[in-house]
Amino acid sequence: MSYADKVFKGMCRDILDNGVSTEGEKVRPVWEDTNESAYTIKKFGVVNRYDLRKEFPALTLRRTALKSAFDELLWIWQKKSNNVHELNSHIWDQWAGEDGTIGKAYGYQFAQKYEFKTKEGIQKMDQVDYALYLLKNDPASRRIMTNLFNHAELKDMNLEPCAYSTQWLVKGGKLHLILNQRSQDMLAANGWNTMQYAALLCMFAQVSGLEVGTLTHNIGDCHIYDRHIPLIKKLIDAEPVECSPKLVINNPTKDFYEFKVEDFEIKDYDYNKEIKLGKIPVAI
């Protein structure tokens, strides 16, 4: 099995065996199809580390919409958009307002420009460009960070960011990424998010002239929804595919804004085609 499979199964078993249930508590999420409260079993403060020099963290337990995952990543980090019509999937439609946006969330925050100290003096740029600037011009810095959790504008967001901050660290010519996530739905988002930020790490390393290092994923509230439990158990029992996936970016560019979804290829990868989860219930 892939290393990502091993991590995923271990987390799910731990949550089901040792997690805390919210059943009976007052909770925010409801089921989209019934409007009934959506309860979870959860663990707190989960930390996973993936060495991208060895393997790309792709689950083999079931099919994952790779292109859609990478498209959403570029929508936020590259297009810096909050407009669902600029996304090639419908995963954000339920959060869109009448104007077609998700409010001042995710890409909107990355589009905002600030005054930053640089070697050339004060320059106005956004968080993504400043992180890339520091990786190229001050890679020893311990201040290469981004943060989407803007408290002043939380009231204007249709959904507060789940994956909300990053820290980039360069050690021995290798680029390492720490991703902080306040909340994660194990079935819908775990494999998706780890692949996205592993791909982002690979892109940032390429344009900065660095080797890839590790992705450390810190999850505050790691949970399984009540109606997802049978599906999670199905994945725990699923037969993984023996492979060691590798991400290949078929674009030698040194410009982050030139990457396209079709540039990404996962080699030495397969998935269990026997696993059919059907329509997954959505909590909103």
N, C-alpha and C positions, 0 to 999 in steps of 0.2 A: 504494500500500500504506500501511497505518498505520505510524506511527513505531515502534510496538512490534514489528511484523513485521520492519522493517529491523534493529532491535537484535537480535532473536531470531535471524534468519538469519546476521547477522554473527558473533554469539557461537558459533553452532553450527559455522560454517565454520572459525572460528579454532581451536576445540577439536579438530575432526577433522584439520585440517591441521598444527597446531602443538602439540597437547596431549600430555600424558605418560600412558602406559598403565600400569595397575596389574596387568596380566596376569602371572601367575607369582608375585605377591606374596601375603603373607598378609593377607586382607581380612576385614572383619566381615560385610558384607551377603551374603545368599544369595538365590537365586531361590525364591519362594514355592511354585512348582509342582514344582520338582525338588530343592530344598535344595542345589543346587550353588553354588559361589562366584560372586558377581556382580561382574565386573570393570568398570572404567570407563576412559574417556579424559578427562583433566581439565586445566583451567587454574586458576591461583591468582590471587587478588586482583583479581577482575573488578569494575569500577565502571560503572554505568549511571545516567544522569540523564534524567528525564522531566518536561517542563514541562506541568503539568496545565491551565494556562491555554489551551494550544493544543489539547490532545488527551488523551483518556482512553486509557491503555495497554492496549487490548484487541487480541489477535491475531485476524486475519481468515483465517489460513492453514487453520484448522480450527475446528470447533465447540468452544466452551468452556462448561462447566456453570456459567453465571454465578450462578444462584440458590444453588447448592451452595457456591460460593466465598464469597459474601457471608454465607451461613448459618454457615459455619465461622468466619469472621472475628468475627461477633457472638457465637458460642458462646464464643470465647476472651476477647474484649475487653469484651463487654457482660454476658453471662451469667456469665463467669468460671468456667466449668465444666470439669471433666475427665471427666464422665460421658458416654459415647458415646450413651446413650439420650436425651440432651437435644439431640442433633445430628440433623438431618433428612437425613443421608446416611450411608453406611457406610464412609467413607474411613478412619476410625480404628478400625474393628472389629478389625483384625489386631493392634493394639497394646493392646487392652483386656484387663484381667485378669478374674478370676472375679467381682470386685465391680462390673464394668462401667465401671471408670475406667481412665485411662491413667497412674495414679499421680500423683505430686505435680508434674505437668508442665503447662505452658501455663496454662490458665485457673485452675488451682489456685493458681499463684504470684500471679496478679493478684488473687485473692480475699483474700490475706493483708494485714493492716493493720499499719502502722508509725506511729511518732510522727514527724511532720514539723513543721518550723518554718513558721509562717504569720504574716501580719500580725496575726492575732488571738491569737497565742501558739501553743504546741504543740498540734497536733490529730492525732488518730488517723484515718488513712484508708489506702486502698490506692493502688498505684502509678498506676492509671488516673485515679482521682479527683484525685490530687495533680498529675498532669500537666495535667489540665483546669483545676484551681484556678490553677496558675501561668500558664497561657495567658490566663486572664481577669484575674488580679490582678498578675502580674509578667511580662508578655510579653517584656521585654528580657532576661530571665534566659537564661544559657547552660547552665543545669543542669536543663532540662526533659527528663528521660530516663526510660526504663523498661528493666528488665533481667530476663529470665526465666531466665538461666543461674545459678541458685542452687547454688553448689558444695556447700553443706552437705546438699542434698537430691537431688543427682544420682543417688545410689544408689537413691532411691525413685521415680525416673521410668522409665516403660516405654520412653520415647524422649526423649533429651536434645533441647531445643528447637533447631530449625534456624534459623528467624528468631527471634533471641534478644534483640535490643535496638533501641531507637529513641531518637533525639534530635530534639526539636522546636525550631525556630528561627523567630523572627518578625523579618522585615526589611521595612521600608516598608509595614507593614500586611498583608503576605503571609505565610502560614504555609508553612514548608518542613519536610520530613521526611527524616531520614537513617535508613534501615533497614539493620541489620547482620545478615547471615545467614552462619552458619558453613559450611553445605553446601547445595547445590541440585542436584536432579535436573532437568536441562534439559527433558526431555520431560514429566514428570509435574507439575512444580511452577513452572517459570519464569513462564509467562503467568498462572498462577493467583495466585502471590504478588504480582506487580506490580499486578494488578488489585485484590487485597484491600487492600493498603496505600495504593494511590491512593484507594480508596473511604474508607478510614479517615481519610486526610488531609482529604478533602472533608467528612466528618462533623465532625471536630474543628474545622475552619475555620468551619463553619456555626454550631456551638454557641458558638464563641468570638468571633463577630463579625468574622472575618478573611477575607481573600481567599485562594484557593488559590495555592500557589506550585509548588515543584518537589519531586519524590520522587527522592532519591539512593539507589540500591540497591547496597550493598557486599556482594559475595559472596566468601567465603573460598575455598571449594572448589567450583568450578563444573564439573559433570561430565555425561557421557553414558554410560549403561550399555551394555555390549557388545551385548546383545540389542535395544537401542533404536536402534542405528546405522542399520539400514535404514529405520526409521520416521522418524528425523530427516532422513535424506537425502530421503525422500519430501516432507517439509515444506519443506526447502530448495528443492526443485524445484517446489513447489506454486505456483499462480498466486494471488497475494494479491488481495483485493477493494479497489478504490479507494474509500476512505471515510476520514472523520476522526471517530472516535467521541467522543461527549460523554456524561458521566454526569449524569443529572438525578435529584435526590432529591426525590420527591414527598411531602415532609413538611417543613413550615417550622419544626419544633420547635427549641428551644434547649436541649433536654434530651437528652443523648447516649443515655440509656436508653429513649427513646421510638422510636428508629429500628427499623424492621422490614424484613425481606428484601423484602417486596412494595413498599417505598418506592423501590427502586432501578430505574432505567430507563436503558438505554444507547441513546441516540438516534444516528441517522446511522451505524448499525452493520450489517454483514452479514459472512458468512464463506463460505469456499469449500466448497460443499456436495458437491463431487466427491471430496473427500478423506475416505476411510474407513480409519481406522487399525486397526479391529477391536479385539479384546481386547488391551490392552497388558500385557506381562509385568511383574510387580511384584517388586521387590527389597526384602527386609526385613532 
